Amino acid sequence: MPYRLPSIIPLFLLLALTGLQPVRAQPDSVDSAMVGSSEEPSERAIFNGGGGYLWPTNASRYASSSFGETRSAHFHAALDIKTWGRKGYKVFATRDGVLARVGVWAKGYGNVVYLRHPDGTYSVYAHLEDFVPRIRELVDSLRLRDYSFELNHVVKNKTIRFERGDVIGYSGASGVGPPHLHFELRTARNHPFNPLLTNLSIPDNRAPRFDGLAIEPLGPGSLVEGSKQIHTVPPRFNESGHYDFGTVKAQGKVGLAVNVFDLADRVSNAYAVYELNLEHEGDTLFHSRIDSFSYRQSRQLFIDRIYPLLKSTRQGYQRLYLADGNTLPFYRHKKAIDGKLDLPSGSHDLTITAEDFYGNKRVANLRLDVQPVHADTLQNSLEHFRASNDANHPPLSPEELNRWIWNENWIAYPTDRSTPTYQRYLSDTTWNPLENTFSMKVGSYRVISVDESQSIVDPSSGRGITLHRVEPGRAQHIRAANVAHGVAFHAISLFDTLSVGLIAQHTPDFPQPTLHLYPKNQPLQSAVKIYGGLHHPPSEISRVKWAYYLLPADGDDPEYQSTDYEQNEGRYSAEVEELGVYTLLPDTTRPTITDPRMHRTSDGKWQLSVKVDDNLSGVDYKKASIFLNDQRGIPRFDPEHDRLIYYHPDFDLQSRNTLRVEIPDMVGNQRKATFMLSR
């Protein structure tokens, strides 16, 4: 089917393409290190490319991923073009342009080329196996200055030019596999836009498919099917060709989200849908269309999707309402509402439509049975938290707190257990009063408000949790109730106001204080700072060996966090990008260097490599050095196989070769090894 180009470009898209400022570069897939001119190209130049865009490879005309898809921490900003699991296909300049930037990364984009076109827009080609010689010569000359593997170079001398159809490199799997070509188009201000808005197209006559519905309770008195948990429903496909989610019972304000994906001809890949629409009795309550966004907004994926489900199931349920703090340019609808449902009692029929770029549609129906809210609300009561040291009522545990439901200014916890574990925290005592608060019974949950900072502490043992209401736009600190450990929220850490909790405790496995930061299933807009000290201050020698580690919920190995020692405060600190469980651990073991190999690659070149590994903090490949027969080379790192590879454009392989490698781990433990390799 031919591509569909909108006859009238919507105003919100033009604003998205022209009105946002560039952001700080990052080395993976979210970057805008190149600041374009202040003059933006015309609509025609953006979408038609001054004469059209050329398909950028001879690998295939099919896509493995589409624009706007869910990624682990950002929206996908490109078309991924299938290369059928192979490397080495030609990659062409999609339009005339000059080399504006070139990068080499162990992860993220891998080997990447940026071309700037005459109208100021950019095209980006990532995960390349190699560059053409004139780009390769530039890359080698820059990296041989300090023998660094990674490179992020903005080309100021615009002398390397390409005409439309010139080969600029070869497809591969560098950075992130499997083999494919990441093809991205950007405005002059480095805002990515959907390549299908141009003359480029993919064969697609297949409609999207619904895979699930989620309903979220949004208010203090809200319930879905009698619970305050997120409720999911699988679809049924009926004879009329529509999906049906049946009837769901709800009380109070709720929000809908759908797990939905698109399909295309002759491939099995699942794509992002282009448009979503929610209607109630003929009125549009919500509409989204993914044409463009700013990299500044890319992390808002976490609030465009339901983050708890994304984190626990890797399923990208797209919200059919505008979450607080969401500034993405995807959403426009007829009424000045945000899609949150606060409907009167009774049955309400809702229609959800998913549409791909070529107009293929699929419809899903839902009946929402809205029931009145019955909540025993105690406004400005004298109810307070109290922890007991009695053996029958042990202090709060992380296992209990994992069942709590956290919202911007309220917390709900279940009271449905056989023992009154939770209910003991509400009493009529005057110890540690919570002023200006309320609590209410909602179904099998107790809902309490959070205002400023409050503590639930056992006065005898000193153990407990600190609760705090944190607001975006201002910095706030929370200190643990019993030790000098805490967390600092920066002004930009949160998307929206959030109730948070902090526990510092010791465990047999981790005798140093372990920080539990709640809620563990809510996203951060940017990092927060955690800090704390050791019971016995370390010596100057061992001080740098300690670092914070994230303890994954699935029991995987601890994840190293870049850690500083604050001399004046006598404590460690780390900027972390998610709430969870963190502990201080020492790493005194050096990395290992094993399994030397020498072999010919598919293009006939010799390659020498070793396997590098570390038991805790991980190898610091950026500080590695590698020598072949006393000639220093560039240490190329392959993260998929944990191998360090020797590279030099002019290395001389002999019949007997000495390979010497040095590499530290992330806290500075150094390992050296020498190997003899015969040709």
JOGIDA-V689901 format. One record per pair of residues at least 24 apart in sequence whose C-alpha atoms are under 7 Angstrom apart, sorted by the first residue. I is the first residue (numbers start at 1). J is the second residue. D is the distance in whole Angstrom. If there is no record, write none. Layout:
i->I j->J d->D
i->I j->J d->D
This chain:
i->1 j->203 d->6
i->1 j->204 d->7
i->1 j->205 d->7
i->3 j->201 d->5
i->3 j->358 d->7
i->4 j->358 d->6
i->5 j->197 d->6
i->12 j->329 d->7
i->13 j->291 d->7
i->13 j->292 d->7
i->16 j->292 d->6
i->16 j->293 d->6
i->16 j->329 d->6
i->17 j->187 d->6
i->17 j->191 d->6
i->17 j->292 d->7
i->20 j->294 d->7
i->21 j->189 d->7
i->22 j->189 d->6
i->22 j->190 d->7
i->23 j->295 d->7
i->23 j->296 d->6
i->28 j->107 d->6
i->28 j->108 d->4
i->28 j->109 d->6
i->29 j->108 d->6
i->29 j->109 d->6
i->30 j->295 d->6
i->31 j->295 d->7
i->32 j->190 d->6
i->34 j->154 d->7
i->35 j->189 d->6
i->36 j->120 d->7
i->36 j->188 d->5
i->36 j->189 d->5
i->37 j->120 d->7
i->37 j->188 d->6
i->40 j->188 d->6
i->41 j->119 d->6
i->41 j->120 d->7
i->45 j->119 d->7
i->47 j->197 d->6
i->47 j->198 d->4
i->48 j->198 d->5
i->48 j->199 d->6
i->52 j->199 d->6
i->53 j->94 d->5
i->53 j->95 d->6
i->53 j->199 d->6
i->53 j->200 d->7
i->54 j->94 d->4
i->54 j->95 d->7
i->55 j->94 d->6
i->55 j->200 d->7
i->56 j->91 d->6
i->56 j->92 d->5
i->56 j->93 d->6
i->56 j->94 d->5
i->57 j->89 d->7
i->57 j->90 d->6
i->57 j->91 d->5
i->57 j->92 d->6
i->58 j->89 d->6
i->58 j->90 d->6
i->59 j->83 d->5
i->59 j->89 d->6
i->61 j->202 d->6
i->62 j->202 d->6
i->64 j->269 d->6
i->65 j->271 d->6
i->66 j->271 d->5
i->66 j->272 d->6
i->67 j->194 d->6
i->68 j->272 d->6
i->68 j->290 d->6
i->69 j->271 d->7
i->69 j->272 d->5
i->70 j->316 d->6
i->73 j->299 d->6
i->74 j->298 d->5
i->74 j->299 d->5
i->74 j->301 d->6
i->75 j->298 d->6
i->75 j->301 d->6
i->77 j->184 d->6
i->77 j->192 d->6
i->78 j->182 d->6
i->78 j->183 d->6
i->78 j->184 d->4
i->78 j->194 d->7
i->79 j->182 d->6
i->79 j->183 d->5
i->79 j->184 d->6
i->80 j->180 d->6
i->80 j->181 d->6
i->80 j->182 d->5
i->80 j->183 d->6
i->81 j->180 d->6
i->81 j->181 d->5
i->81 j->182 d->6
i->82 j->180 d->5
i->82 j->181 d->7
i->83 j->179 d->6
i->83 j->180 d->5
i->85 j->178 d->7
i->85 j->179 d->5
i->86 j->179 d->6
i->87 j->129 d->7
i->87 j->171 d->5
i->87 j->172 d->5
i->87 j->179 d->6
i->88 j->129 d->7
i->88 j->170 d->5
i->88 j->171 d->5
i->88 j->172 d->6
i->89 j->170 d->5
i->89 j->171 d->5
i->90 j->167 d->6
i->90 j->169 d->6
i->90 j->170 d->5
i->90 j->171 d->6
i->91 j->167 d->6
i->91 j->168 d->6
i->91 j->169 d->5
i->91 j->170 d->5
i->91 j->171 d->6
i->92 j->165 d->5
i->92 j->166 d->5
i->92 j->167 d->4
i->92 j->168 d->6
i->93 j->162 d->7
i->93 j->163 d->7
i->93 j->164 d->5
i->93 j->165 d->5
i->93 j->166 d->6
i->93 j->167 d->6
i->93 j->168 d->6
i->94 j->164 d->6
i->94 j->165 d->6
i->95 j->163 d->7
i->95 j->164 d->4
i->96 j->162 d->6
i->96 j->163 d->4
i->96 j->164 d->5
i->97 j->161 d->6
i->97 j->162 d->5
i->97 j->163 d->6
i->98 j->158 d->6
i->98 j->160 d->6
i->98 j->161 d->4
i->98 j->162 d->6
i->99 j->155 d->7
i->99 j->158 d->7
i->99 j->160 d->6
i->99 j->161 d->6
i->100 j->154 d->6
i->100 j->155 d->5
i->101 j->153 d->6
i->101 j->154 d->4
i->101 j->155 d->5
i->102 j->152 d->6
i->102 j->153 d->5
i->102 j->154 d->7
i->103 j->151 d->5
i->103 j->152 d->5
i->103 j->153 d->6
i->104 j->150 d->5
i->104 j->151 d->5
i->104 j->152 d->7
i->105 j->150 d->5
i->105 j->151 d->7
i->105 j->175 d->6
i->106 j->150 d->7
i->106 j->175 d->5
i->106 j->637 d->6
i->106 j->638 d->7
i->106 j->639 d->7
i->107 j->175 d->4
i->107 j->176 d->6
i->108 j->175 d->5
i->108 j->176 d->6
i->109 j->175 d->5
i->109 j->176 d->7
i->110 j->174 d->4
i->110 j->175 d->4
i->110 j->176 d->7
i->111 j->174 d->6
i->120 j->188 d->5
i->121 j->186 d->6
i->121 j->187 d->5
i->121 j->188 d->4
i->122 j->185 d->6
i->122 j->186 d->5
i->122 j->187 d->6
i->122 j->188 d->7
i->123 j->184 d->6
i->123 j->185 d->5
i->123 j->186 d->6
i->124 j->183 d->6
i->124 j->184 d->5
i->124 j->185 d->6
i->125 j->181 d->7
i->125 j->182 d->6
i->125 j->183 d->5
i->125 j->184 d->7
i->126 j->181 d->6
i->126 j->182 d->5
i->126 j->183 d->7
i->127 j->171 d->7
i->127 j->172 d->6
i->127 j->173 d->5
i->127 j->174 d->5
i->127 j->175 d->6
i->127 j->176 d->7
i->127 j->181 d->6
i->127 j->182 d->7
i->128 j->169 d->7
i->128 j->170 d->6
i->128 j->171 d->5
i->128 j->172 d->5
i->128 j->173 d->6
i->128 j->174 d->6
i->129 j->170 d->6
i->129 j->171 d->5
i->129 j->172 d->4
i->129 j->173 d->6
i->129 j->174 d->6
i->130 j->169 d->6
i->130 j->170 d->5
i->131 j->168 d->6
i->131 j->169 d->4
i->131 j->170 d->6
i->132 j->168 d->5
i->132 j->169 d->5
i->147 j->633 d->6
i->147 j->634 d->5
i->148 j->622 d->7
i->148 j->634 d->6
i->149 j->622 d->7
i->149 j->634 d->6
i->149 j->635 d->6
i->149 j->636 d->5
i->191 j->293 d->6
i->191 j->294 d->5
i->191 j->295 d->7
i->192 j->292 d->6
i->192 j->293 d->6
i->192 j->294 d->7
i->193 j->291 d->6
i->193 j->292 d->4
i->193 j->293 d->7
i->194 j->291 d->5
i->194 j->292 d->6
i->203 j->264 d->7
i->203 j->265 d->6
i->204 j->264 d->4
i->204 j->265 d->5
i->205 j->264 d->6
i->205 j->265 d->6
i->205 j->360 d->7
i->206 j->263 d->6
i->206 j->264 d->5
i->206 j->265 d->7
i->206 j->360 d->6
i->207 j->262 d->6
i->207 j->263 d->6
i->207 j->356 d->7
i->207 j->360 d->5
i->207 j->361 d->5
i->207 j->362 d->6
i->208 j->261 d->6
i->208 j->262 d->4
i->208 j->263 d->6
i->208 j->273 d->7
i->208 j->354 d->6
i->208 j->355 d->7
i->208 j->356 d->7
i->208 j->361 d->6
i->208 j->362 d->6
i->209 j->260 d->6
i->209 j->261 d->6
i->209 j->262 d->6
i->209 j->362 d->7
i->210 j->259 d->6
i->210 j->260 d->4
i->210 j->261 d->7
i->211 j->235 d->6
i->211 j->259 d->5
i->211 j->260 d->6
i->212 j->258 d->6
i->212 j->259 d->5
i->213 j->257 d->6
i->213 j->258 d->5
i->213 j->259 d->6
i->214 j->256 d->6
i->214 j->257 d->5
i->214 j->258 d->6
i->215 j->254 d->7
i->215 j->255 d->6
i->215 j->256 d->5
i->215 j->257 d->6
i->216 j->254 d->5
i->216 j->255 d->5
i->216 j->256 d->6
i->217 j->253 d->6
i->217 j->254 d->5
i->217 j->255 d->7
i->218 j->253 d->5
i->218 j->254 d->5
i->218 j->255 d->7
i->219 j->252 d->7
i->219 j->253 d->6
i->220 j->410 d->7
i->220 j->447 d->7
i->221 j->252 d->6
i->221 j->373 d->7
i->221 j->375 d->6
i->221 j->442 d->6
i->222 j->251 d->5
i->222 j->252 d->4
i->222 j->253 d->6
i->222 j->254 d->7
i->223 j->250 d->6
i->223 j->251 d->5
i->223 j->252 d->7
i->224 j->249 d->6
i->224 j->250 d->4
i->224 j->251 d->6
i->225 j->249 d->5
i->225 j->250 d->6
i->226 j->443 d->6
i->242 j->362 d->7
i->242 j->363 d->5
i->242 j->364 d->6
i->243 j->363 d->6
i->243 j->364 d->4
i->243 j->365 d->6
i->244 j->364 d->5
i->244 j->365 d->5
i->244 j->366 d->6
i->245 j->365 d->6
i->245 j->366 d->5
i->246 j->366 d->6
i->246 j->367 d->6
i->247 j->366 d->6
i->247 j->367 d->5
i->247 j->368 d->6
i->247 j->369 d->7
i->248 j->367 d->6
i->248 j->368 d->5
i->248 j->369 d->6
i->249 j->368 d->6
i->249 j->369 d->5
i->249 j->370 d->6
i->250 j->368 d->7
i->250 j->369 d->6
i->250 j->370 d->5
i->250 j->371 d->6
i->251 j->370 d->6
i->251 j->371 d->5
i->251 j->372 d->6
i->251 j->373 d->6
i->252 j->342 d->6
i->252 j->373 d->6
i->253 j->340 d->7
i->253 j->341 d->6
i->253 j->342 d->4
i->254 j->340 d->6
i->254 j->341 d->5
i->254 j->342 d->7
i->255 j->320 d->7
i->255 j->321 d->6
i->255 j->340 d->5
i->255 j->341 d->6
i->256 j->319 d->6
i->256 j->320 d->5
i->256 j->321 d->7
i->257 j->317 d->6
i->257 j->318 d->5
i->257 j->319 d->4
i->257 j->320 d->5
i->258 j->317 d->5
i->258 j->318 d->5
i->258 j->319 d->7
i->259 j->315 d->7
i->259 j->316 d->6
i->259 j->317 d->4
i->259 j->318 d->6
i->262 j->356 d->7
i->273 j->354 d->7
i->273 j->355 d->6
i->273 j->356 d->5
i->274 j->355 d->6
i->274 j->356 d->5
i->274 j->357 d->5
i->275 j->354 d->6
i->275 j->355 d->5
i->275 j->356 d->6
i->276 j->353 d->6
i->276 j->354 d->5
i->276 j->355 d->7
i->277 j->352 d->6
i->277 j->353 d->5
i->277 j->354 d->7
i->278 j->320 d->7
i->278 j->351 d->6
i->278 j->352 d->5
i->278 j->353 d->7
i->279 j->350 d->6
i->279 j->351 d->5
i->279 j->352 d->7
i->280 j->349 d->6
i->280 j->350 d->5
i->280 j->351 d->7
i->284 j->333 d->6
i->284 j->334 d->6
i->285 j->333 d->7
i->285 j->335 d->7
i->285 j->337 d->7
i->285 j->339 d->5
i->286 j->320 d->6
i->286 j->321 d->6
i->286 j->333 d->6
i->286 j->338 d->7
i->286 j->339 d->5
i->287 j->331 d->6
i->287 j->332 d->6
i->287 j->333 d->5
i->288 j->330 d->5
i->288 j->331 d->4
i->288 j->332 d->6
i->289 j->330 d->5
i->289 j->331 d->7
i->290 j->330 d->5
i->293 j->328 d->7
i->293 j->329 d->7
i->297 j->328 d->6
i->299 j->525 d->7
i->300 j->326 d->6
i->302 j->523 d->6
i->307 j->521 d->7
i->307 j->522 d->6
i->307 j->523 d->7
i->308 j->521 d->5
i->308 j->522 d->7
i->324 j->496 d->6
i->325 j->495 d->5
i->325 j->496 d->5
i->343 j->370 d->7
i->344 j->370 d->7
i->345 j->370 d->5
i->345 j->371 d->5
i->345 j->372 d->6
i->346 j->370 d->5
i->346 j->371 d->7
i->375 j->440 d->6
i->375 j->441 d->6
i->375 j->442 d->5
i->376 j->440 d->5
i->376 j->441 d->5
i->377 j->439 d->6
i->377 j->440 d->4
i->378 j->438 d->6
i->378 j->439 d->6
i->378 j->440 d->6
i->379 j->437 d->7
i->379 j->438 d->5
i->380 j->436 d->5
i->380 j->437 d->5
i->380 j->438 d->5
i->381 j->437 d->7
i->381 j->438 d->6
i->382 j->428 d->7
i->383 j->426 d->6
i->383 j->427 d->6
i->383 j->428 d->5
i->384 j->426 d->5
i->384 j->427 d->6
i->384 j->428 d->7
i->384 j->429 d->7
i->384 j->433 d->5
i->384 j->434 d->6
i->385 j->425 d->5
i->385 j->426 d->5
i->385 j->427 d->7
i->385 j->456 d->6
i->386 j->425 d->5
i->386 j->426 d->6
i->386 j->427 d->7
i->386 j->456 d->6
i->387 j->425 d->6
i->387 j->456 d->6
i->387 j->457 d->6
i->387 j->458 d->5
i->388 j->458 d->6
i->389 j->458 d->6
i->389 j->460 d->7
i->393 j->421 d->6
i->395 j->464 d->7
i->396 j->464 d->6
i->406 j->499 d->6
i->406 j->519 d->6
i->407 j->498 d->6
i->407 j->499 d->6
i->408 j->497 d->5
i->408 j->498 d->4
i->408 j->499 d->5
i->409 j->449 d->6
i->409 j->450 d->5
i->409 j->469 d->7
i->409 j->498 d->6
i->409 j->499 d->6
i->410 j->447 d->7
i->410 j->448 d->6
i->410 j->449 d->4
i->410 j->450 d->5
i->410 j->499 d->7
i->411 j->447 d->6
i->411 j->448 d->5
i->411 j->449 d->6
i->412 j->445 d->6
i->412 j->446 d->6
i->412 j->447 d->4
i->412 j->448 d->6
i->413 j->445 d->5
i->413 j->446 d->6
i->413 j->447 d->7
i->414 j->444 d->6
i->414 j->445 d->4
i->414 j->446 d->6
i->415 j->444 d->6
i->415 j->445 d->5
i->415 j->446 d->7
i->416 j->444 d->6
i->450 j->499 d->7
i->455 j->481 d->7
i->457 j->481 d->7
i->464 j->503 d->6
i->465 j->501 d->6
i->465 j->502 d->6
i->465 j->503 d->5
i->466 j->501 d->5
i->466 j->502 d->5
i->466 j->503 d->7
i->467 j->500 d->6
i->467 j->501 d->4
i->467 j->502 d->7
i->468 j->499 d->6
i->468 j->500 d->5
i->468 j->501 d->6
i->469 j->498 d->6
i->469 j->499 d->4
i->469 j->500 d->6
i->470 j->497 d->6
i->470 j->498 d->5
i->470 j->499 d->6
i->471 j->496 d->7
i->471 j->497 d->4
i->471 j->498 d->7
i->472 j->496 d->6
i->472 j->497 d->6
i->480 j->504 d->6
i->484 j->532 d->6
i->485 j->531 d->6
i->485 j->532 d->4
i->486 j->530 d->6
i->486 j->531 d->6
i->486 j->532 d->7
i->487 j->528 d->7
i->487 j->529 d->6
i->487 j->530 d->4
i->487 j->531 d->6
i->488 j->528 d->6
i->488 j->529 d->5
i->488 j->530 d->6
i->489 j->528 d->5
i->489 j->529 d->7
i->490 j->528 d->6
i->492 j->525 d->7
i->492 j->526 d->6
i->493 j->524 d->6
i->493 j->525 d->5
i->493 j->526 d->5
i->493 j->527 d->6
i->493 j->528 d->6
i->494 j->524 d->5
i->494 j->525 d->5
i->494 j->526 d->7
i->495 j->524 d->7
i->495 j->525 d->6
i->512 j->583 d->7
i->512 j->584 d->6
i->513 j->583 d->6
i->514 j->581 d->7
i->514 j->582 d->6
i->514 j->583 d->4
i->515 j->581 d->6
i->515 j->582 d->5
i->515 j->583 d->6
i->516 j->580 d->6
i->516 j->581 d->5
i->516 j->582 d->7
i->517 j->579 d->5
i->517 j->580 d->5
i->517 j->581 d->6
i->518 j->579 d->6
i->518 j->580 d->7
i->519 j->579 d->7
i->520 j->579 d->5
i->520 j->580 d->5
i->523 j->578 d->7
i->524 j->577 d->7
i->524 j->578 d->6
i->526 j->577 d->6
i->527 j->575 d->6
i->527 j->576 d->5
i->527 j->577 d->4
i->528 j->575 d->5
i->528 j->576 d->6
i->528 j->577 d->7
i->529 j->573 d->7
i->529 j->574 d->6
i->529 j->575 d->4
i->529 j->576 d->6
i->530 j->573 d->6
i->530 j->574 d->6
i->530 j->575 d->6
i->531 j->571 d->7
i->531 j->572 d->5
i->531 j->573 d->4
i->531 j->574 d->7
i->532 j->571 d->5
i->532 j->572 d->5
i->532 j->573 d->7
i->533 j->570 d->7
i->533 j->571 d->4
i->533 j->572 d->6
i->544 j->667 d->6
i->545 j->586 d->5
i->545 j->587 d->5
i->545 j->588 d->6
i->545 j->667 d->5
i->546 j->584 d->6
i->546 j->585 d->5
i->546 j->586 d->4
i->546 j->587 d->6
i->547 j->584 d->5
i->547 j->585 d->6
i->547 j->586 d->7
i->548 j->574 d->7
i->548 j->582 d->6
i->548 j->583 d->5
i->548 j->584 d->4
i->548 j->585 d->6
i->549 j->582 d->5
i->549 j->583 d->5
i->549 j->584 d->6
i->550 j->581 d->6
i->550 j->582 d->5
i->550 j->583 d->7
i->551 j->581 d->5
i->551 j->582 d->6
i->560 j->617 d->5
i->587 j->616 d->7
i->587 j->617 d->7
i->588 j->669 d->7
i->589 j->669 d->7
i->590 j->665 d->7
i->590 j->669 d->5
i->590 j->670 d->6
i->590 j->671 d->6
i->591 j->619 d->7
i->591 j->664 d->7
i->591 j->665 d->6
i->591 j->670 d->7
i->591 j->671 d->6
i->592 j->671 d->7
i->593 j->673 d->7
i->607 j->646 d->7
i->608 j->645 d->6
i->608 j->646 d->6
i->609 j->643 d->6
i->609 j->644 d->5
i->609 j->645 d->4
i->609 j->646 d->6
i->610 j->643 d->5
i->610 j->644 d->5
i->610 j->645 d->7
i->611 j->642 d->6
i->611 j->643 d->4
i->611 j->644 d->6
i->612 j->642 d->6
i->612 j->643 d->6
i->612 j->644 d->7
i->613 j->642 d->7
i->614 j->665 d->7
i->617 j->665 d->6
i->617 j->666 d->6
i->617 j->667 d->7
i->618 j->665 d->5
i->618 j->666 d->6
i->619 j->664 d->6
i->619 j->665 d->4
i->619 j->666 d->6
i->620 j->663 d->7
i->620 j->664 d->6
i->620 j->665 d->5
i->620 j->666 d->5
i->621 j->663 d->7
i->623 j->663 d->7
i->623 j->664 d->7
i->624 j->662 d->6
i->624 j->663 d->4
i->624 j->664 d->7
i->625 j->661 d->6
i->625 j->662 d->5
i->625 j->663 d->7
i->626 j->660 d->6
i->626 j->661 d->5
i->626 j->662 d->6
i->627 j->659 d->6
i->627 j->660 d->5
i->627 j->661 d->6
i->628 j->657 d->7
i->628 j->658 d->6
i->628 j->659 d->5
i->628 j->660 d->6
i->629 j->657 d->6
i->629 j->658 d->5
i->629 j->659 d->7
i->655 j->679 d->5
